[in-house]
Amino acid sequence: MTQVQHGGSPGDSRRAGGGRGGDRVMVPEADFESYYGRPIVKPAPWEHDIAVYLFTGGVAAGSSLLAAGADLTGRAALRRVARFGSLASLLVSVGALVHDLGKPSRFLNMLRVAKPTSPMSVGTWILSLHGPFAGVAAVAEIAEMLPSRWKRGPVRLLLALGRPAGIVGALTAPPVAAYTGVLLSDTATPAWHSAYKEIPFVFCGSAAAASGGLGLLGAPLAEAGPARTFAVGGALAELVLEQRMEESMGLSAETLHQGRAGRFMKASKALTVAGALGALVGRRHRAVSAVSGAALMVGSLCTRLGVYEAGIASAKDPKYTVVPQRERVDRGEPVRYRG
């Protein structure tokens, strides 16, 4: 906006010199408001139950991987914790998604059509494929706890299906952990879209840290070795990839350090570092391992909440849409972000 003012200090603005009476054209700093002050990008119409969906989906996927490994290495207690954790997380995840959609029929309607170009459609099918196998493995775990005299007929068949179902669940787990990141980055939300290269891998690392933390929380020390390795490896991957993500996001990375998103991300880093260190030093201490596992799980949840809040904040402020577009124009690149 251009306005004519009389007087003014020399450092306040750029000038167009010359007119009679000393009039000067004042060009104030650009404010990044759009038409009638409205945001350019409409914020995603999601509530915090979607952030919970992102978290529990990751825990379900990571726990399926951990359960399959525990089963193949003869760690029955760790397998039980991981299978039950996977099923419980999956149920919460689907419940959060259905709550966001408004009614269960909308979830079922998404299964009527498969759209390979739609992350939401692909994700729904991946979740629907993974869920039954994780469920069979968990029910087989319950059957394993029954008295021997009951392990006949259908129960024996269920026990035989436990391992194959768990392995298939593990094979479908990585896409479940990663697709939520793809889902976010496929939107026009600046903070999410600018992180499209890293955010799926950040979510995978976060899922490993959380599911490993669940194993540390519930499994005895004698069997917790794989969970410890999974948790520490996932935490390290999350921290490194998260830093790389921030570096690649450009201006929108600011949103990860401001407001509610900033508080969640600070808590995430603190809890993840503390949980990983505690997991390493608590190898012989059950209480330390359990507390470390809980810290890793809460840290993972904070990561999802922080990324969610950062995306909403970036959509509400036109600056995160306008400035990157101008920078791309200045570099001779297409206005639309293509990576």
Secondary structure in CASP SS format (residue, H / E / C, confidence):
PFRMAT SS
TARGET T0000
AUTHOR 0000-0000-0000
METHOD secondary structure of the structure
MODEL  1
M C 1.00
T C 1.00
Q E 1.00
V E 1.00
Q E 1.00
H C 1.00
G C 1.00
G C 1.00
S C 1.00
P C 1.00
G C 1.00
D C 1.00
S C 1.00
R E 1.00
R C 1.00
A C 1.00
G C 1.00
G C 1.00
G C 1.00
R H 1.00
G H 1.00
G H 1.00
D C 1.00
R E 1.00
V E 1.00
M E 1.00
V E 1.00
P C 1.00
E C 1.00
A C 1.00
D C 1.00
F C 1.00
E C 1.00
S C 1.00
Y H 1.00
Y H 1.00
G H 1.00
R C 1.00
P C 1.00
I C 1.00
V C 1.00
K C 1.00
P C 1.00
A C 1.00
P C 1.00
W C 1.00
E C 1.00
H H 1.00
D H 1.00
I H 1.00
A H 1.00
V H 1.00
Y H 1.00
L H 1.00
F H 1.00
T H 1.00
G H 1.00
G H 1.00
V H 1.00
A H 1.00
A H 1.00
G H 1.00
S H 1.00
S H 1.00
L H 1.00
L H 1.00
A H 1.00
A H 1.00
G H 1.00
A H 1.00
D H 1.00
L H 1.00
T C 1.00
G C 1.00
R C 1.00
A H 1.00
A H 1.00
L H 1.00
R H 1.00
R H 1.00
V H 1.00
A H 1.00
R H 1.00
F H 1.00
G H 1.00
S H 1.00
L H 1.00
A H 1.00
S H 1.00
L H 1.00
L H 1.00
V H 1.00
S H 1.00
V H 1.00
G H 1.00
A H 1.00
L H 1.00
V H 1.00
H H 1.00
D H 1.00
L H 1.00
G C 1.00
K C 1.00
P H 1.00
S H 1.00
R H 1.00
F H 1.00
L H 1.00
N H 1.00
M H 1.00
L C 1.00
R C 1.00
V C 1.00
A C 1.00
K C 1.00
P C 1.00
T C 1.00
S C 1.00
P H 1.00
M H 1.00
S H 1.00
V H 1.00
G H 1.00
T H 1.00
W H 1.00
I H 1.00
L H 1.00
S H 1.00
L H 1.00
H H 1.00
G H 1.00
P H 1.00
F H 1.00
A H 1.00
G H 1.00
V H 1.00
A H 1.00
A H 1.00
V H 1.00
A H 1.00
E H 1.00
I H 1.00
A H 1.00
E H 1.00
M C 1.00
L C 1.00
P C 1.00
S H 1.00
R H 1.00
W H 1.00
K C 1.00
R C 1.00
G C 1.00
P H 1.00
V H 1.00
R H 1.00
L H 1.00
L H 1.00
L H 1.00
A H 1.00
L H 1.00
G H 1.00
R H 1.00
P H 1.00
A H 1.00
G H 1.00
I H 1.00
V H 1.00
G H 1.00
A H 1.00
L H 1.00
T C 1.00
A H 1.00
P H 1.00
P H 1.00
V H 1.00
A H 1.00
A H 1.00
Y H 1.00
T H 1.00
G H 1.00
V H 1.00
L H 1.00
L H 1.00
S H 1.00
D C 1.00
T C 1.00
A C 1.00
T C 1.00
P H 1.00
A H 1.00
W H 1.00
H H 1.00
S C 1.00
A C 1.00
Y C 1.00
K C 1.00
E C 1.00
I H 1.00
P H 1.00
F H 1.00
V H 1.00
F H 1.00
C H 1.00
G H 1.00
S H 1.00
A H 1.00
A H 1.00
A H 1.00
A H 1.00
S H 1.00
G H 1.00
G H 1.00
L H 1.00
G H 1.00
L H 1.00
L H 1.00
G H 1.00
A C 1.00
P C 1.00
L H 1.00
A H 1.00
E H 1.00
A C 1.00
G H 1.00
P H 1.00
A H 1.00
R H 1.00
T H 1.00
F H 1.00
A H 1.00
V H 1.00
G H 1.00
G H 1.00
A H 1.00
L H 1.00
A H 1.00
E H 1.00
L H 1.00
V H 1.00
L H 1.00
E H 1.00
Q H 1.00
R H 1.00
M H 1.00
E H 1.00
E H 1.00
S H 1.00
M H 1.00
G H 1.00
L H 1.00
S H 1.00
A H 1.00
E H 1.00
T H 1.00
L H 1.00
H H 1.00
Q C 1.00
G H 1.00
R H 1.00
A H 1.00
G H 1.00
R H 1.00
F H 1.00
M H 1.00
K H 1.00
A H 1.00
S H 1.00
K H 1.00
A H 1.00
L H 1.00
T H 1.00
V H 1.00
A H 1.00
G H 1.00
A H 1.00
L H 1.00
G H 1.00
A H 1.00
L H 1.00
V H 1.00
G C 1.00
R C 1.00
R C 1.00
H C 1.00
R H 1.00
A H 1.00
V H 1.00
S H 1.00
A H 1.00
V H 1.00
S H 1.00
G H 1.00
A H 1.00
A H 1.00
L H 1.00
M H 1.00
V H 1.00
G H 1.00
S H 1.00
L H 1.00
C H 1.00
T H 1.00
R H 1.00
L H 1.00
G H 1.00
V H 1.00
Y H 1.00
E H 1.00
A H 1.00
G H 1.00
I H 1.00
A H 1.00
S H 1.00
A H 1.00
K H 1.00
D C 1.00
P C 1.00
K H 1.00
Y H 1.00
T H 1.00
V H 1.00
V H 1.00
P H 1.00
Q H 1.00
R H 1.00
E H 1.00
R H 1.00
V H 1.00
D H 1.00
R C 1.00
G C 1.00
E C 1.00
P C 1.00
V C 1.00
R C 1.00
Y C 1.00
R C 1.00
G C 1.00
END
